[in-house]
Amino acid sequence: MKIETQLEQLFKIIVQEVNANHEFAKKIRGIFNANEKKPHQTSRGWGGRGAGELSAANPTEHANTALPSVTSKRKTRRRNAALFNPETILEEHGEGTLLDSLNQLEVDQLKDIVSEFGMDPAKKVMKWKKKDRFVAHIVEVTNHRLQKGGAFRRIN
């Protein structure tokens, strides 16, 4: 059974339970509504609240244990996807084509390639500003990767 079908069945069951069970509906609403007055869970344990129970009075009190709300937005620091794989271009079309392709890109696009293909393990390359340095670094790393293990390959 496909995962999409299984998820559809799961959500249908959840919606049916929300419609039939008022307490369950209240708990689900509490996950998405930070202003809810009652706790999310009803079980009590040692020290008043249950282990997984959250207080709605202070939603930031248990920030690590609460599910993120739908409205909260976190700024991600991920780079965009690389436009192409330099190893593929070098292997199929040669170094001249790779150099031409890289020289047509902006510095941010070159940084995307460096980031996506792990060409900056020391985290120094991303601080560079000059396009020529990025192009030279990408070509050097790509050449090195394609030649790696060459001593063990058969040459016919």
ABEGO torsion letter per residue (X at the ends): XBAAAAAAAAAAAAAAAAAABAAAAAAAAAAABAABABBABABBBBGGBBAABBBAABAAABAAABBBBAABBBBBABBBBBABBAAAAAAAAEAAAAAAAAAABBAAAAAAAAAAAGABAAGAAAABABAAAAAAAAAAAAAAAAABGAAABBBX
